[in-house]
Each structure stands twice: as structure tokens, then as C-alpha cells.
């Protein structure tokens, strides 16, 4: 086709794309004009401005005239288009790419600049920390006397390189026996016994800050408990409220108590009476309700922030009752979902005097009916060190910017998504739940075919916009709470961690409540199909290997589906296919009803979890489409506890590691949901290795019957080896040949004969393979028992099937289940002769593989197979 010149031809070629983009019809002509003339005129209307102290950028409308809704459309170029597996390589090799991306993503300057850090008094922190600590203490005494205090009650000794010996020499309890608040933030305290000894001498202490000292990493929770016992009046410890918090802690957060006013002057004072605004966010409060936190003590309270607190010890009804009692309370900030429930509307109904919830007006919430609202979520900003190369910084930051699309034509859809980053203008659009612009990808085909396609994004106003307004888009356009919108915002914003941890704990408890019960092993009930008249069983197949290697006389290949006794196909056969093809209930077929519970990864995990909870042989697995919140909680718990957080994402129903990613980036994991439904599984970061390389093992399981369960394990199995030496270096995560083992379809395949592998593996690791094999057998049996138990509807007397079961060993040589495959690729089984590892070590010829598979399934034989 020649180059498109007429508007009518443009509509014919791009009609589906235009409809998918959502661009109003009134703007189609304007888009055509700008595309054909390559007009990028956004610079005349918009400007990019830095924000968040230069760590983010935003887009402002700067044209003098307002921009009405649906009045114009703008082309946005794609500054970087790539496949995910090529990202790091391109950043390293394409001149200028890393520099441009780093500038767009605001990671091109060192986060720790050479500028001196200045404290609140305008003194250089470097010089201040070198001052004599004793002089500072004397200055504090003088400061207190100037203000009429007999003794120092508030002492800040922060970032002064105070070590254990210096703390002892200061003898703080003798100098300041009435000390109420002590901050030793950012020093070099290491010995827990010395810290406890000195601190617990301060019997009147209300607040203690030891944050950012090595002692907190070296000591367990016992140190905190000892300090609490020695300082019974302590209300704040390391910025968190203790269980003993009361009037002093609330006064500190209400800006009543500070250095100039460290505590009440008279015992009968009511210092909280004047508090109008109280920020209790992120104080680890488990029980909010006590004598001090009450309407009687704080009658003037009008603004309350309780974000980031678990509040586990308070029933929701009691919290609502107390909040409702504050007569002046109008503004409330709370995690949603969170301790007050999951609905903004329910909160407003329970606390009717609230006029502003999480920065959103009450009337607006009720009008829109949104249960989840928040106008003040803090953005996730990239973090990096000065030593990190630009390419590494961009890889970490790109998940806040990249977008994806997938190409398709009349014949097939692309196996992996295309990632892209919009240019400087497009990438400056920040998120809003109520955006004033919309963005959509658009594939312009100037010659009417995919080969000529050029990708852009198109931008147009969906609200009336005025000069100076920030231009925003909805990062999760079209995604509502039914698709876990609030949880998915975690890719871009700091959402309430404790809520997700609670969801994880509930999910974990549910799994722990499951217990496996022994599955009865019954004698075989299936019968041989061998014909009494001596005629061969007719087999219809679409698999060339079966046609070539099924050579025994009991079977004969037929090309007529309706004449077949046995149908052995790689295609999914459902009721519709049966009706269309004329398949009858008298024909045997190589698949079981509802076998998706085994061969689709999310169903496999669900089946096992329903049966056993969380068995040792299944690493933690989450279906992100339904269990994103528990996964995020698991991620946060691992991060909190310093555990490995490397995960592998797998599509529900793709083989050969297509669209599979290994990452420890939470934003990446959530964003990758956009490329198709996936499970997220804890990556086995320490697998057993063979000569330094990762490997997995393909087993072949034959199923004669589900009820009773009749399983056989083929004597033939084979090892699949990665090509590169295994490493957890973060750059290696992009290397297919380091972390993946399926080389039949990409990379170079190095076949290793199974007996040789077993012998060399035993020698390398000093283990007995038969011990490993027995554990594998037990695991595989358990997998199919789970399916038979949870899904009894799998039973069909006319089904016989073969499945591939992929297994990996951890560095303790314990088997872990990877996946179960329908109609597995058995090229290696047919191609290579081998010896059976179990039994008598008989020779197993490759050309006989399908002969004994069919013999087991249909003739009740057990040659080269073992019952499970």
C-alpha cells in the first residue's frame, strides 16, 4: 500500500486503534493532521517544572489561553522503546540513552551531594559534630538556666559520634536527674548493656531516641523491654509510642511539649486542652484509646492524623465511638484500607462531624461513592548511591515511568510486551485520581501496514484546564477496586504498609490452618484396552513424534478423527470442540476434565494451597490478580526482617519461560501485572548447582485414573542446564542463560545424559541420588493427590494422560515444584538412549518412548515405568 494521504484512508486503517485509544471523534482529524505533518507542538502549551526537591518533575499548562475539554490533541514521542530483557544492555551500549533517561527520571545527580548539611541553627553539621560534647552539655545547662529551669529536662545529643565510653563518661543521670527527653540519635553506641545501664538511671524519662545507632542492630527486643522496666514512665521510644503513652506523648505530637516547654509546670494542669491539631502518624500505636486520648482531655481537637498505626487492640466500633465524641473534630487522616475499615463512606457515616477525610471533602466522597480515597499519598521516589552507575539507577527508577503495549496481527499476538518511556513532556505527567488529561498509546501506520508502524502516545484534555494548572493523568486508568486499584497504587506511592502486612498475616494463617491427610492408595481399577479380536487400536494424533515413534503392532495411526479409539492431541478439547469434531464418549482422550487445576500455574498453586496450605515443596506463591495485597504484605515483612526479596513472575498459561521475570523491585512486580495475568513466586535464590550452573529436572508422569488415583513415573527423566555460571548479581537477572534452563527454543542447548549427570552430581555433592529421587516421588504423588482431592470432577473413565512435572532442588537437595505441563515436549526422550536410574539400570531406547507410554496407559503394562 502507498503512503496514506487522505483522511478517509487514515480512518480505514486506524479505525480499531482510534476506538481503542478513547480519543473523541472530534479530534480524529486534528490527530491525522499532526501525524502526517509530524507536528510536536506541546512545547508551545506546556512546561516541565521540577518538584519534590528536584527528585520529580511535573507538567504545567503555560499557554495564556485556557484549554477546554476535548479541544486539542498532542503527539508525544517515545524516548525509549525496548523489550525488558534488552533494557540493561541498551542502557550500556546506546550512546546517550542512560544519560537522557537518568535526567528524565531525576536520578542524574548524586543524592548525597557535597554540600555541607546544615542544622536548624545554621551551624555546619560537620563542624558541629566535632565540637566538644562536654561543652555542648554545659551549654545546655546554661540554656536551661536562662529560661528559668533549675535543671535540664530536654537534651539533644544527636550525630556527635558518641560511643559507649563517652556515654559512660558523660554521667548524664548525675547531671540531669530530672531529664524528661533524651535524644542520642545518630551516634556510635554499640553495647546494649552500657546503654541500658545509663538510660535506666533516668527514672523520670518520658522520651528516648536511640535511632540510627549500631546498638539497635546488635540487640534484640530484650533491650527495649529492659529499658521499659527501668523507665516505667517512658512514653516514646525510638519515635514510637510505648504501651504506656499518655498525656506527655500526645502533648509532644500536639506541639505542646518541646525544648522550651519540656513538661507540665503544675501537676493539675491540663495542657492538652488547647490542642487543635494532632499528628500521630507512624507511631506504632496498637491501642489508641486511653485516659489522655479522650474528648474530655482534648475538647478543641479539630485535626487528627492516625496513619501508619496498626491499632490492633481497638475494635473498630470503639474507635468510632471515641472519635465521634470529639466535638470539634472535622479533619481526619487515616489509612484506607486500614484500622477503621475499608470504606471512606462507612467512616463518614460512623463519624458524622468529619468534613474532610484524607484531604477530600465529605460531600465529594458521598457524591462520587468512592470507598477508597486519598489525596496525600507520598510518591515513591527512586533511591540510589553516588557510586551507582547511571544504567543501574535507570533500571531501578524506570518502573515509575515505563508503559507497555503488545503487538498483534491477524495470525498471532506477540509473546512479550513492548516497553516504552514517553519523552520529557509525557514523562512529567504525574498521577491523579481525578486527572485533567488522558494519554493513550497509538500506532501510526503511514503506509497502511505494521511494517511501517511508528509508535507515539497521544495526549488530550478531559477537563477544562487553566493557565498554571498542573497537567495530570490516571496511572491506573480503567482499573477499579475490582482489579485491586488501591493495592496497585503501591507501585507509585507509599501506601499503608501495616494494612498489607495484616492481609498477609490473614492469608498466611489460612494456609497454616490446612493440614494434609493421607490419600488412600488403591489397587489398579483401569483395564487394558487390548482388543480381543487382535485388531490394532486406532490412534489419531497431531503430534509428529507420536506418528513417528508409536510403532508397536497393538496401535495403528489413523487420520480420521471419528474412526479413532484413542485421540492424542496437543490441542485443548472442551465440549464445544467435541461437538464440532464429532468426538464421542466412547473415544479415549489424552486429557482429563478440569486438568487446568494442574497445568495452569495459578490454579496449580490454588489447588495445592487448598489441599495442604503451604507445603515445604511449594515456595510462597501468589496469584497477583486475586492476592496482590497479601503478596505486598509478604514483601514488606521480608524487607522488615532483612530477608531475601527476589521473586519470579510467571504468566498463568505460557510455557518455555515466555514473559517470565526475576526481580526484587516491588514497583516492577506490580507494574508487570499490566503485561498479562501472572503468579508471583518466591525465587529459589540458593538452588543446588551442577558444576556451578543452575538446573531443573523434567519428569514424565502417566495418569491412568483419577478415581482411584493411578499414577506412574517414567524411568526416563532429563536434566535441563543453564548455560552460564549461576550468580545473584543484579545485572545477571537480565541474562536468560544464567537464570533459566529451557534452551530448546532459544540459546544453545547442552544436553547432558542422565546417568552421567547423576554420577557426577553425586560425586560433586556427596549425596545419594536415590534419596533425592524418593523425595521427588513423594512430592509428585502429593501434587496429583491434591488435584484428585480438591477437584474430584477430574475423574473420567475415558481419559488417560501424560504430564511433564518440572522440579528444582534447593541447596539442601530438597525438591521444589516448578510447574506441571500438559502434553509435554518429549523430544529428548525420543532422541537419546539412556539407562534407568532406578531398578536394574536397564537400557531405555529413545525410539521406544511412546511405545511404553501407550503400553502403560492403554495396555496395563509397566515397562520402564514405576507406580507412584
Buried (B, 14 or more C-beta within 10 A) or exposed (E): EEEBEEEEBBBEBBEEBBEEBBBBEEBBEBBBEBBBEEEBEBEEBBBBEEBEEEBBBBBBBBBEEEBEEBBBBBBBBBBBEBEBBEBBBBBEEEEEBBBBBBBBBBBBEEBEEEEEEEEEEEEEBEEBBEEEBEEBBEEBBEBBEEEEBEEBBBBBBBBBEBBBEBBEEBEBBEBBEBBBBBBBBBBBBBBBEBBBBBBBBBEBBBBBBBBBBEBBEEBEEEBBEBBBEBBEBBBBBBBBBBEBBBBBBBBBBBBBBEBEBBBBEEEEEEBBEEBEBBBBBBBBBBBBBBEBBBBEBBBBBBBBBBBBBBBEEBEBEBBBEBBBBBEEBBBBBBBBBBBBBBBBBBBBEBBEBBBBBBEBEBEEBEEBEBBBBBBEBEBBBBEBEEEBEBBBBBBBBBBBBBBBBBBEEEEEEEEBBBBBBBBBBBBBBBBBBEBBBBBBBBBBBBEBEEEEBEBBBBBBBBBEBEEEBBBBBBBBEEBEEEEBBBBBBBBBBEBBBBBBBBBBBEBBEEBEEBEBEEBEEEEEEBEEBBEEEEEBBBBBBEBEBBBEBBEBEBBBBBEEBEEBBBBBBEEEBEEEEBEEBEBEEEBBBBBBBBBBBBBBBBBBBBBBBBBBBBBEBBBBBBBBBEBBBBBBBBBBBBEEEEEEBBBBBBBBEBBBBBBBBBBBBBBBBBBBBBBBBBBBBBBBBEBBBBEEBBBBBBBBBBBBBBBBBBBBBBBBBBBBBBBBEBBBEBBBBBBBBBBBBBBEEEBEBEBBBBBEBBEEBBEEBEBEBEEBBEBBBEBBBBBBBBBBBBBEEBBBEBBBBBBBBBBBBBEEBBBBBBBBBBBBBBEBBBEBEBBBBEEEEEEBBBEBBBBBBBBBBBBBBEBBBBBB
